[in-house]
Amino acid sequence: MSASATTPLTVEGLSVARGDVLLIEALSFALRAGEALHVVGENGAGKSTLLLALAGLIPAASGTVTIDRDGLAFLGHDNGLLPDLTVSENLALYERSGVEPSVDVVVTLGVEALMAKPARTLSFGQARRVALALTCLPDKQLWMLDEPLAGLDQQTAAALQSLLAANLQQGKSLVFTSHERGLEDVSRLDLDSHRSAHV
């Protein structure tokens, strides 16, 4: 279903399962343009599973998700890089498929210094920086990021937080999970209070 420009994501009565186990039951919320939602919860609460369901990558057990999938940029746990290609070659491959990273994002996340490195030699944090540059695209209105700050050093994490805050001010929307850190003055969705009694 397609969302409106002012409300890029609406969730009504959503229940989400992992295998035969119902994790989240009867979740409803709406995310407006320029808003962010920080999804929190204990390990196993279903944070990653929820994001996959919101993005339409796995089916919901019940309920509806209204979202503009053409305007969605999604980053899960997998960074999506081909290990035997350099960072520059990975970016070029994505560009040929229509993904054009923002130069500002590439610079902000320090990806320029990694261009000659084969992806398989990157640390987890370095690979995450490249994946974020390929995801945080200026033409996408809703960014959905699973643990975007994981593995980032303090300086890069602060730069990413500033980048996300600036894009919210420009009217983009954001749904993200994070264990340790987040953004100031954004709504939080605590999945521990929405867990099914059957878990």
SULFEN-V634072 format. One line per field, one symbol per residue. ss: DSSP state (a for helix, b for strand, c for the rest). burial: I if it has 24 or more other ideal C-beta (glycine too) atoms within 12 Angstrom, else O. A space follows every 50 residues. Layout:
ss: ???
burial: ???
//
This chain:
ss: ccccccccbbbbbbbbbbccbbbbbbbbbbbccccbbbbbccccccaaaa aaaacccccccbbbbbbcaaabbbbccccccccccbaaaaaaaaaacccc ccaaaaaacccaaacccbaaaccaaaaaaaaaaaaccccccbbbbbcccc cccaaaaaaaaaaaaaaaacccbbbbbcccccccccbbbbaaacbcccc
burial: OOIOOOIIIIIOOIIIIIOOOIIIIOIOIIIIIIIIIIIIIOOOIIIIII IIIIIOIOOIIOIOIIIIOOIIIIIIOOIIIOOOOOIIOIIOOIOOOOIO IIOOIIOIIIIOOIIOIOIOOIOOIIIIIIIIIIIIIIOIIIIIIIIIII IIOOOIIOIIIOIIOOIIOOOIIIIIIIOOOIIOOIIOIOIOOIIIOOI
//
